[in-house]
Amino acid sequence: MAQIFHPSFNTISKVSIFGAIFFLGAVIYGWDTLLRSPYATQVNVAREQPVPFSHKHHVAGLGIDCRFCHSTVEESAFAGIPATKTCMGCHATVWKDAEILEPVRASLRDDRPIEWTRVHDLPDFAYFDHSVHVAKGVGCSTCHGRVDQMPLMWRVNTLNMDWCLSCHRDPAPNLRPRDSIFDMRWDPDTLDANQRAQLMMDYHVESMTDCSVCHR
Amino acid sequence: MKALRRLCLAATLLAASACRQDMHDQPRFEALEGSSFFADGLSARHQVEGTIARGELQLDPHLATGRIDGAFANSLPMPLTRELLERGRERFDIFCSACHDRAGYGEGMVVRRGMKQPPSFHIERLQQVPLGYFFDVMTRGFGAMIDVADRVPVADRWAIAAYVRTLQLSQHATLAEVAPESRSKLEDQR
């Protein structure tokens, strides 16, 4: 009986078995890279919004405090999105006929809220509360980056679990005095290790990595 | 039989690896999320007319309206403390200074960008108005200014009113009113 496999199949089989390991490795590497890419995490991807609201203009240009609009950030889990009325408080007078502000005027006219696109959206199985982070010395820019430099809003952090945990394991480098929470220009390097340790004590901050801290 | 079991296992693995977002988007509303259930598209419902939300019952008209027997009160409904004034300064700087500027002259950045200029707190008329007037303006708005009642709770509005009065006093203070230990510092700067 003639042989089914040509002698060259010896080589082919060895290469394919060996190559499969590399192929599998490449697939895993590729998948991991994809999950960490801006495509999946939306980091550094500016979101389209119904109105091209510029934090850069309102914060850096006009000096408006974060809490002027995000007024519940100190008391509740949700920082708050301003009512159309808050926008119109100024824009009934300033830029009152501007084309780009038409959706804001329409919102007031029709009594329908503006449908902003959420930029920071945690999965529903993760519990997060702004107020406690603010109260414990975690400033806005620590997680949201230099919002005062963003013409349109984007994420600077993945919001992935390993990112949350990096701080929950070792909070000290991300703490600042409470009077600097809303300071966009705060530089973490202004504190040394002792001052950070002092903040940990003063604000009763500790490493919190129990599952039920966030998954409850 | 063995082939069937393998097939079942493969199907289970395939199903387990499938990308589903059910856990990410659970059937509950996040704050201010849209809803297809209600006709107006809002999951955050408006308060039912004639009801009072928990914690928002105001039995003291002085505290809630700034008036006593219909006339503006010229006193605080709470004790005047350093903490109250410091809270007032913080809240004033957040919610008021964009137009009124941090010293209360009405030359804030938004005014310089075209907003109607509010009167200075340091003109005679506003120096004379009772404290309850400032509370009332914050609560109900005045002229071009919208109310801030939805963003600034009652107690904070009083803290701001007290701070506005402090600003007024500060801009018309005489050297004799400055604490003796700080006086020499000011005299040096003259």
Interface residues (C-beta under 8 A of the other chain):
Chain A: G61 L62 G63 I64 D65 R67 F68 S71 A77 F78 G80 I81 A83 K85 T86 M88 G89 C90 A92 T93 V94 W95 R112 P113 E115 D121 P123 D124 F125
Chain B: M23 H24 D25 Q26 R28 E30 A31 L32 G34 D40 G41 L42 D93 I94 F95 A98 M109 V110 R113 G114 M115 K116 A144 M145 I146 D150 R151 V152
